[in-house]
Amino acid sequence: MSAPRYVKPKAVRGHKLMFRDATVDDAEFILSLRTDETKNRYLSATSSDVQQQRDWLTRYAADDSQIYFIICTLDGQPVGTVRLYDQQGDSFCWGSWIKSDDAPSGFGVESALIIYDFALQLGFTRSHFQVSKGNDGVISFHLRFGAVQVAELETEYHYEMSHDAILGALAQYRKFLPDGAKVAF
């Protein structure tokens, strides 16, 4: 079996949400989330310069080491972002996970399940990620999903999700993604 790799799909469809690849046209939406003081408390600093965001998205389009999704409702309304990056063998990292105020109920659970199901379809079997200290709601969320803390740094905790934990979360929360993630390449 070949090693997993990031492949940018046209769309990944869930139960109530759909992921699509971020484009230059999404710069304003992304900045509206990343520069919102209530949403960016635990994110890395971002310039409010729209042209810088457009330039980053242009570079991203040619970058096969990550996938940056705009999370939308099924009717196409953008309601969040999430990114896969930092591949380490069969483990993927995910972050840049932000939701808008318009996100539907169940957004967190379904979007996480879509990420895990999609990554499994790409051939990944494990996940790793960081969460800033103080981001207690997100920490609790990941622990409920089966994440295990593997390191503590000054400002963040590091977590891993084993293959069994991913499969367990997909089964435990199946009602949020009853048919799995449908990927269109």
C-alpha positions in Angstrom: 0.0 0.0 0.0 1.4 3.4 -0.9 1.9 6.1 1.7 -0.9 8.5 2.4 -0.7 12.0 0.9 -2.7 15.1 0.9 -5.0 15.3 -2.2 -7.2 18.4 -2.5 -10.7 17.3 -3.4 -13.4 19.3 -5.2 -15.7 18.7 -2.2 -16.2 16.5 0.8 -19.9 16.2 1.7 -21.2 15.2 5.1 -24.7 15.1 6.6 -25.3 18.9 7.1 -21.9 20.3 6.1 -19.7 20.3 3.0 -16.0 21.1 2.7 -14.5 22.8 -0.3 -11.0 23.9 -1.1 -10.2 27.5 -0.1 -9.5 29.9 -2.9 -8.3 33.5 -3.3 -12.0 34.5 -3.3 -12.3 33.3 0.3 -9.8 35.8 1.6 -12.3 38.2 3.1 -14.3 35.4 4.8 -11.2 33.8 6.3 -10.0 37.2 7.6 -13.4 37.9 9.1 -13.0 34.8 11.2 -9.3 35.1 12.0 -9.4 38.7 13.0 -12.6 38.4 15.1 -11.4 39.0 18.7 -13.7 36.4 20.2 -12.7 33.7 17.7 -8.9 34.3 17.4 -8.0 34.2 21.1 -6.2 30.8 20.6 -5.0 31.3 17.0 -1.7 32.4 15.7 -1.7 36.2 14.8 -2.9 37.1 11.4 -2.5 40.3 9.5 -5.8 42.1 8.6 -4.4 42.9 5.2 -6.7 41.2 2.6 -4.0 41.3 -0.1 -1.7 39.3 2.2 -4.4 36.7 2.7 -5.0 36.6 -1.1 -1.2 36.1 -1.6 -1.1 33.3 1.0 -4.1 31.6 -0.7 -2.3 31.9 -4.1 0.8 30.2 -2.7 -1.4 27.6 -1.0 -3.1 26.6 -4.3 0.3 25.3 -5.5 1.2 23.7 -2.1 0.6 19.9 -1.9 1.7 19.7 1.8 -1.6 20.9 3.2 -5.4 21.2 2.5 -7.3 24.3 3.6 -11.0 23.9 3.6 -13.9 26.3 3.7 -16.7 24.6 5.7 -20.1 25.3 4.2 -23.7 24.4 4.8 -25.1 22.2 2.0 -26.6 25.2 0.3 -23.1 26.7 0.0 -23.0 29.3 2.9 -19.5 29.5 4.4 -19.6 28.8 8.1 -16.0 27.9 9.0 -12.5 26.8 8.1 -10.3 23.8 8.9 -6.8 22.8 7.6 -4.9 19.5 7.3 -1.1 19.9 7.4 2.2 18.6 9.0 2.0 15.1 7.6 4.2 12.7 9.7 4.1 9.3 8.0 0.6 8.0 8.4 -0.4 10.8 10.8 -2.0 14.0 9.9 -2.3 17.3 11.8 -5.4 19.4 11.7 -6.2 22.9 12.9 -7.2 26.4 11.8 -10.6 25.2 12.9 -12.9 28.2 13.3 -16.7 28.5 13.0 -18.7 31.5 12.2 -21.7 32.6 14.3 -23.9 31.2 11.5 -22.7 27.7 11.9 -25.4 25.1 12.4 -25.8 23.1 15.6 -23.6 20.0 15.6 -21.0 21.9 13.6 -18.1 20.8 15.8 -18.9 17.1 15.9 -19.8 16.8 12.3 -16.8 18.8 11.0 -14.4 16.7 13.1 -15.9 13.5 11.9 -15.6 14.7 8.3 -11.9 15.4 8.8 -11.3 12.0 10.3 -13.3 10.1 7.7 -11.7 12.0 4.9 -8.2 11.5 6.2 -8.9 7.7 6.5 -10.0 7.7 2.9 -6.6 9.3 2.0 -4.8 6.5 3.8 -3.9 8.2 7.1 -4.4 6.1 10.2 -3.5 8.5 13.0 -3.8 12.2 13.9 -1.8 14.7 15.9 -2.6 18.3 16.9 -2.0 21.0 19.4 -4.4 23.0 21.5 -3.6 26.2 23.3 -3.7 26.1 27.0 -6.8 27.8 28.3 -8.9 26.6 25.3 -10.8 24.3 27.7 -13.9 23.7 25.5 -11.7 22.4 22.6 -9.6 20.4 24.9 -12.7 18.7 26.4 -14.1 18.1 22.9 -10.9 16.3 21.8 -10.7 14.2 25.0 -14.3 13.1 24.5 -13.4 12.0 21.0 -10.6 9.8 22.4 -7.5 12.1 22.0 -4.6 11.4 24.3 -2.3 14.2 25.6 1.3 13.3 24.7 3.1 16.5 25.5 2.8 19.8 27.4 4.7 22.9 26.3 4.6 26.4 27.8 1.6 27.6 25.8 0.0 24.4 24.4 -0.8 20.7 24.8 -0.1 18.1 22.1 -2.5 15.4 21.4 -2.7 12.2 19.3 -5.6 10.2 18.1 -4.9 6.5 17.4 -6.5 4.6 14.5 -8.7 2.9 17.1 -9.7 6.2 18.7 -10.6 7.6 15.3 -12.8 4.6 14.4 -14.3 4.8 17.9 -15.3 8.4 17.5 -16.8 7.7 14.0 -18.9 5.0 15.5 -19.8 6.8 18.8 -21.0 9.9 17.0 -22.3 8.2 13.8 -25.7 10.1 14.0 -23.8 13.3 13.0 -22.3 11.6 9.9 -24.5 8.6 9.3 -23.3 8.0 5.7 -19.7 8.9 6.2 -17.9 11.6 4.2 -18.5 11.5 0.4 -15.4 12.8 -1.4 -15.4 14.2 -5.0 -12.0 14.5 -6.6 
